[in-house]
Amino acid sequence: MNALKAVAVLTLGTSLLAVWMLRADDSAGPCVVVNGPAMVPEIPETSGLAVSRRHPGLLWSHNDSGSAAVLFALDTAGTLRGRVPVPIRTRDWEDISAARCLSGDCLYIADIGDNRRARQQVYIYRVPEPAPGDKATAQPEVFTATYPDGPHNAEAMFVIGSDLFIITRDRAGVLYRAAMTTSSARELTLAPVGELGLGPVTDAEASRDEQSVVVRTSREAVLYRTADLIRGVIAPYLRIPIEGLKEAQGEGVALDGNMLYLSSEGRPWNKAGRYLSLRCDWHQ
């Protein structure tokens, strides 16, 4: 009986320890969790995250490579509000960004993943931002992007005005920049801007007002002034530790005013993607 009691106590202790280790903090630096984690089974391999420019209160996300090209609309609590197919076939879709374009508001799809560093070119697809209830997006414009120093793996992209930025997924976190031309060729030449010194970077996004850029890893969300990055000044004004949020596999990030949004892939026993909304109190 004593042995059985000892086993029971040990089992209970192990279970409590596991629960304690998985228990997430309700804050991260100057940010407090206000919604989530919300589970979205339709997006088990969530990768990118972008705040809608056309529909206030909505975000867009998508699955990683190997899945159908579909945009998922979520509200800020992580509730699924729509799914819109994109008439393309991607190779390794890693990110999505929202920005202005000549037709108004657009979404930029980043087919930029390259784990083997073997792709001579990567692709950016641009579509007018759809409504959550649309049956499909318009046929995308296609941009071909080439690095000047050979292939790179990347999962993070953001757009400022007519300029597109890509951050490599490696120990250096190199920031590249290209001008989105209006020529029929749609060929982009990426030029290095500098090294962020972050790794591995899984997502990046500009704020709605384009004044700030947030870059995330599994450990932190790092904020930069857009004007600094454009000038090649790699100096963040805020670093937010997010390890305590206990994301299974942190992937996406988006920024809207004082709201920070995070997405993560699911856990082994529940593959559903997870979404968090945080309200932050920061002063630049």
One Martini backbone bead per residue (centre of mass of N, CA, C, O) as a GRO file, in nm:
protein
  284
    1MET     BB    1   0.058   0.062  -0.021
    2ASN     BB    2   0.297   0.258   0.001
    3ALA     BB    3   0.386   0.222  -0.290
    4LEU     BB    4   0.121   0.321  -0.418
    5LYS     BB    5   0.128   0.601  -0.289
    6ALA     BB    6   0.393   0.689  -0.410
    7VAL     BB    7   0.303   0.669  -0.705
    8ALA     BB    8   0.066   0.863  -0.683
    9VAL     BB    9   0.228   1.109  -0.591
   10LEU     BB   10   0.420   1.115  -0.832
   11THR     BB   11   0.205   1.145  -1.051
   12LEU     BB   12   0.080   1.406  -0.943
   13GLY     BB   13   0.339   1.574  -0.946
   14THR     BB   14   0.393   1.549  -1.250
   15SER     BB   15   0.126   1.676  -1.343
   16LEU     BB   16   0.161   1.950  -1.200
   17LEU     BB   17   0.425   2.023  -1.340
   18ALA     BB   18   0.316   2.023  -1.628
   19VAL     BB   19   0.104   2.241  -1.584
   20TRP     BB   20   0.303   2.460  -1.490
   21MET     BB   21   0.484   2.463  -1.750
   22LEU     BB   22   0.222   2.533  -1.946
   23ARG     BB   23   0.166   2.786  -1.807
   24ALA     BB   24   0.067   3.094  -1.893
   25ASP     BB   25   0.113   3.403  -1.919
   26ASP     BB   26  -0.068   3.734  -1.895
   27SER     BB   27   0.217   3.856  -1.982
   28ALA     BB   28   0.444   4.093  -2.182
   29GLY     BB   29   0.577   4.312  -2.049
   30PRO     BB   30   0.371   4.581  -2.165
   31CYS     BB   31   0.177   4.329  -2.203
   32VAL     BB   32  -0.170   4.215  -2.224
   33VAL     BB   33  -0.386   3.968  -2.219
   34VAL     BB   34  -0.724   3.972  -2.388
   35ASN     BB   35  -0.692   3.717  -2.592
   36GLY     BB   36  -0.663   3.398  -2.514
   37PRO     BB   37  -0.612   3.120  -2.650
   38ALA     BB   38  -0.719   3.061  -2.972
   39MET     BB   39  -0.870   2.801  -3.156
   40VAL     BB   40  -0.782   2.691  -3.507
   41PRO     BB   41  -0.825   2.412  -3.696
   42GLU     BB   42  -0.788   2.536  -3.997
   43ILE     BB   43  -0.482   2.642  -3.872
   44PRO     BB   44  -0.225   2.442  -3.789
   45GLU     BB   45   0.002   2.614  -3.988
   46THR     BB   46   0.055   2.883  -3.900
   47SER     BB   47   0.234   3.181  -4.017
   48GLY     BB   48   0.093   3.435  -4.099
   49LEU     BB   49   0.018   3.796  -4.019
   50ALA     BB   50  -0.258   4.037  -4.080
   51VAL     BB   51  -0.388   4.349  -4.094
   52SER     BB   52  -0.657   4.487  -4.198
   53ARG     BB   53  -0.740   4.763  -4.419
   54ARG     BB   54  -1.057   4.717  -4.498
   55HIS     BB   55  -1.127   4.553  -4.213
   56PRO     BB   56  -1.209   4.624  -3.921
   57GLY     BB   57  -1.115   4.364  -3.694
   58LEU     BB   58  -0.921   4.213  -3.897
   59LEU     BB   59  -0.748   3.912  -3.997
   60TRP     BB   60  -0.477   3.742  -4.164
   61SER     BB   61  -0.423   3.399  -4.268
   62HIS     BB   62  -0.217   3.087  -4.290
   63ASN     BB   63  -0.071   2.823  -4.423
   64ASP     BB   64   0.169   2.636  -4.490
   65SER     BB   65   0.324   2.428  -4.657
   66GLY     BB   66   0.110   2.182  -4.824
   67SER     BB   67  -0.124   2.377  -4.868
   68ALA     BB   68  -0.374   2.545  -4.948
   69ALA     BB   69  -0.462   2.849  -5.103
   70VAL     BB   70  -0.565   3.022  -4.810
   71LEU     BB   71  -0.763   3.266  -4.665
   72PHE     BB   72  -0.794   3.376  -4.324
   73ALA     BB   73  -1.049   3.512  -4.130
   74LEU     BB   74  -1.011   3.714  -3.832
   75ASP     BB   75  -1.068   3.809  -3.537
   76THR     BB   76  -0.933   3.947  -3.242
   77ALA     BB   77  -1.023   3.659  -3.092
   78GLY     BB   78  -0.991   3.415  -3.323
   79THR     BB   79  -1.236   3.407  -3.505
   80LEU     BB   80  -1.379   3.265  -3.767
   81ARG     BB   81  -1.496   3.457  -4.078
   82GLY     BB   82  -1.319   3.326  -4.323
   83ARG     BB   83  -1.263   3.180  -4.663
   84VAL     BB   84  -1.010   3.246  -4.927
   85PRO     BB   85  -0.923   3.161  -5.220
   86VAL     BB   86  -0.622   3.119  -5.419
   87PRO     BB   87  -0.523   3.118  -5.770
   88ILE     BB   88  -0.270   2.925  -5.661
   89ARG     BB   89   0.066   2.773  -5.648
   90THR     BB   90   0.263   2.701  -5.388
   91ARG     BB   91   0.567   2.613  -5.230
   92ASP     BB   92   0.646   2.838  -4.971
   93TRP     BB   93   0.431   2.970  -4.765
   94GLU     BB   94   0.515   3.225  -4.503
   95ASP     BB   95   0.359   3.503  -4.579
   96ILE     BB   96   0.171   3.808  -4.484
   97SER     BB   97   0.064   4.129  -4.625
   98ALA     BB   98  -0.042   4.465  -4.561
   99ALA     BB   99  -0.124   4.721  -4.814
  100ARG     BB  100  -0.086   4.953  -5.023
  101CYS     BB  101  -0.218   5.034  -5.354
  102LEU     BB  102  -0.337   5.133  -5.655
  103SER     BB  103  -0.629   4.988  -5.581
  104GLY     BB  104  -0.561   5.028  -5.251
  105ASP     BB  105  -0.598   4.725  -5.102
  106CYS     BB  106  -0.348   4.478  -5.012
  107LEU     BB  107  -0.213   4.152  -5.059
  108TYR     BB  108   0.091   3.976  -4.960
  109ILE     BB  109   0.246   3.688  -5.091
  110ALA     BB  110   0.506   3.472  -4.947
  111ASP     BB  111   0.717   3.274  -5.157
  112ILE     BB  112   1.019   3.223  -4.949
  113GLY     BB  113   1.082   2.943  -4.894
  114ASP     BB  114   1.427   2.772  -4.825
  115ASN     BB  115   1.570   2.524  -4.666
  116ARG     BB  116   1.795   2.442  -4.904
  117ARG     BB  117   1.897   2.674  -5.071
  118ALA     BB  118   1.777   2.642  -5.411
  119ARG     BB  119   1.643   2.908  -5.492
  120GLN     BB  120   1.670   3.149  -5.743
  121GLN     BB  121   1.361   3.213  -5.685
  122VAL     BB  122   1.103   3.419  -5.568
  123TYR     BB  123   0.754   3.488  -5.459
  124ILE     BB  124   0.511   3.750  -5.522
  125TYR     BB  125   0.171   3.808  -5.428
  126ARG     BB  126  -0.095   4.024  -5.557
  127VAL     BB  127  -0.401   4.134  -5.394
  128PRO     BB  128  -0.692   4.235  -5.348
  129GLU     BB  129  -0.866   4.280  -5.083
  130PRO     BB  130  -1.089   4.087  -4.951
  131ALA     BB  131  -1.369   3.942  -4.846
  132PRO     BB  132  -1.464   3.698  -4.627
  133GLY     BB  133  -1.710   3.601  -4.846
  134ASP     BB  134  -1.545   3.528  -5.071
  135LYS     BB  135  -1.474   3.282  -5.315
  136ALA     BB  136  -1.233   3.464  -5.431
  137THR     BB  137  -0.973   3.593  -5.558
  138ALA     BB  138  -0.799   3.749  -5.753
  139GLN     BB  139  -0.574   3.755  -5.982
  140PRO     BB  140  -0.251   3.756  -5.939
  141GLU     BB  141   0.024   3.922  -5.903
  142VAL     BB  142   0.367   3.871  -6.021
  143PHE     BB  143   0.673   3.843  -5.836
  144THR     BB  144   1.024   3.839  -5.889
  145ALA     BB  145   1.286   3.731  -5.668
  146THR     BB  146   1.639   3.832  -5.612
  147TYR     BB  147   1.938   3.756  -5.488
  148PRO     BB  148   2.273   3.872  -5.497
  149ASP     BB  149   2.392   3.607  -5.291
  150GLY     BB  150   2.184   3.402  -5.312
  151PRO     BB  151   2.017   3.185  -5.144
  152HIS     BB  152   1.734   3.207  -4.907
  153ASN     BB  153   1.586   3.176  -4.607
  154ALA     BB  154   1.233   3.271  -4.548
  155GLU     BB  155   0.941   3.420  -4.331
  156ALA     BB  156   0.973   3.744  -4.374
  157MET     BB  157   0.740   4.020  -4.446
  158PHE     BB  158   0.719   4.366  -4.570
  159VAL     BB  159   0.530   4.677  -4.640
  160ILE     BB  160   0.640   5.004  -4.777
  161GLY     BB  161   0.466   5.121  -4.988
  162SER     BB  162   0.684   5.033  -5.265
  163ASP     BB  163   0.829   4.852  -5.048
  164LEU     BB  164   1.010   4.550  -5.001
  165PHE     BB  165   1.062   4.316  -4.724
  166ILE     BB  166   1.322   4.082  -4.618
  167ILE     BB  167   1.384   3.818  -4.376
  168THR     BB  168   1.604   3.606  -4.266
  169ARG     BB  169   1.650   3.257  -4.164
  170ASP     BB  170   1.889   3.313  -3.921
  171ARG     BB  171   2.143   3.447  -3.728
  172ALA     BB  172   2.126   3.742  -3.868
  173GLY     BB  173   1.884   3.876  -4.005
  174VAL     BB  174   1.851   3.980  -4.302
  175LEU     BB  175   1.783   4.282  -4.468
  176TYR     BB  176   1.571   4.331  -4.747
  177ARG     BB  177   1.530   4.532  -5.056
  178ALA     BB  178   1.249   4.635  -5.276
  179ALA     BB  179   1.113   4.763  -5.562
  180MET     BB  180   0.792   4.815  -5.675
  181THR     BB  181   0.712   4.782  -5.984
  182THR     BB  182   0.529   4.870  -6.306
  183SER     BB  183   0.630   4.660  -6.472
  184SER     BB  184   0.577   4.373  -6.663
  185ALA     BB  185   0.803   4.193  -6.533
  186ARG     BB  186   0.818   4.185  -6.214
  187GLU     BB  187   1.122   4.242  -6.116
  188LEU     BB  188   1.321   4.174  -5.827
  189THR     BB  189   1.586   4.342  -5.649
  190LEU     BB  190   1.769   4.254  -5.383
  191ALA     BB  191   1.884   4.452  -5.103
  192PRO     BB  192   2.094   4.509  -4.858
  193VAL     BB  193   2.065   4.674  -4.533
  194GLY     BB  194   2.095   4.460  -4.283
  195GLU     BB  195   2.146   4.342  -3.949
  196LEU     BB  196   1.949   4.232  -3.677
  197GLY     BB  197   2.040   3.980  -3.493
  198LEU     BB  198   1.813   3.765  -3.555
  199GLY     BB  199   1.714   3.429  -3.430
  200PRO     BB  200   1.463   3.302  -3.576
  201VAL     BB  201   1.270   3.448  -3.815
  202THR     BB  202   0.896   3.428  -3.866
  203ASP     BB  203   0.809   3.746  -3.863
  204ALA     BB  204   0.659   4.047  -4.022
  205GLU     BB  205   0.522   4.388  -3.957
  206ALA     BB  206   0.343   4.656  -4.030
  207SER     BB  207   0.183   4.908  -3.942
  208ARG     BB  208  -0.084   5.084  -4.043
  209ASP     BB  209   0.097   5.364  -4.036
  210GLU     BB  210   0.410   5.281  -4.095
  211GLN     BB  211   0.596   5.354  -3.827
  212SER     BB  212   0.617   5.040  -3.769
  213VAL     BB  213   0.808   4.737  -3.686
  214VAL     BB  214   0.753   4.387  -3.644
  215VAL     BB  215   0.960   4.130  -3.496
  216ARG     BB  216   0.984   3.768  -3.478
  217THR     BB  217   1.032   3.519  -3.243
  218SER     BB  218   1.011   3.282  -2.997
  219ARG     BB  219   1.110   3.513  -2.768
  220GLU     BB  220   1.047   3.785  -2.945
  221ALA     BB  221   0.936   4.123  -2.983
  222VAL     BB  222   1.045   4.365  -3.229
  223LEU     BB  223   1.084   4.721  -3.243
  224TYR     BB  224   1.069   4.954  -3.519
  225ARG     BB  225   1.152   5.219  -3.700
  226THR     BB  226   1.097   5.277  -4.020
  227ALA     BB  227   1.299   5.507  -4.078
  228ASP     BB  228   1.545   5.348  -3.984
  229LEU     BB  229   1.538   5.106  -4.179
  230ILE     BB  230   1.553   5.271  -4.443
  231ARG     BB  231   1.846   5.392  -4.339
  232GLY     BB  232   1.996   5.140  -4.187
  233VAL     BB  233   1.890   5.152  -3.884
  234ILE     BB  234   1.963   4.903  -3.632
  235ALA     BB  235   1.727   5.012  -3.382
  236PRO     BB  236   1.551   4.927  -3.135
  237TYR     BB  237   1.278   5.045  -2.908
  238LEU     BB  238   1.162   4.739  -2.855
  239ARG     BB  239   1.148   4.455  -2.623
  240ILE     BB  240   0.945   4.153  -2.616
  241PRO     BB  241   0.887   3.906  -2.404
  242ILE     BB  242   0.730   3.566  -2.506
  243GLU     BB  243   0.793   3.293  -2.361
  244GLY     BB  244   0.566   3.297  -2.129
  245LEU     BB  245   0.323   3.216  -2.336
  246LYS     BB  246   0.362   2.921  -2.444
  247GLU     BB  247   0.416   2.853  -2.729
  248ALA     BB  248   0.451   2.597  -2.935
  249GLN     BB  249   0.493   2.764  -3.238
  250GLY     BB  250   0.599   3.045  -3.317
  251GLU     BB  251   0.505   3.278  -3.599
  252GLY     BB  252   0.308   3.522  -3.579
  253VAL     BB  253   0.269   3.887  -3.658
  254ALA     BB  254   0.102   4.192  -3.535
  255LEU     BB  255   0.017   4.553  -3.578
  256ASP     BB  256  -0.218   4.782  -3.385
  257GLY     BB  257  -0.107   5.009  -3.230
  258ASN     BB  258  -0.155   4.864  -2.901
  259MET     BB  259  -0.169   4.596  -3.072
  260LEU     BB  260  -0.083   4.248  -3.031
  261TYR     BB  261  -0.027   3.973  -3.257
  262LEU     BB  262  -0.042   3.609  -3.224
  263SER     BB  263   0.092   3.301  -3.367
  264SER     BB  264   0.042   2.934  -3.352
  265GLU     BB  265   0.103   2.634  -3.348
  266GLY     BB  266   0.029   2.338  -3.248
  267ARG     BB  267  -0.006   2.055  -3.067
  268PRO     BB  268   0.020   1.717  -3.063
  269TRP     BB  269  -0.286   1.692  -2.924
  270ASN     BB  270  -0.340   1.985  -3.080
  271LYS     BB  271  -0.336   2.128  -3.404
  272ALA     BB  272  -0.440   2.389  -3.347
  273GLY     BB  273  -0.435   2.699  -3.388
  274ARG     BB  274  -0.300   3.000  -3.224
  275TYR     BB  275  -0.437   3.302  -3.057
  276LEU     BB  276  -0.324   3.640  -2.970
  277SER     BB  277  -0.415   3.922  -2.763
  278LEU     BB  278  -0.245   4.240  -2.702
  279ARG     BB  279  -0.207   4.499  -2.467
  280CYS     BB  280  -0.015   4.799  -2.486
  281ASP     BB  281   0.235   4.997  -2.286
  282TRP     BB  282   0.393   5.241  -2.475
  283HIS     BB  283   0.696   5.450  -2.523
  284GLN     BB  284   0.885   5.628  -2.769
   0.00000   0.00000   0.00000
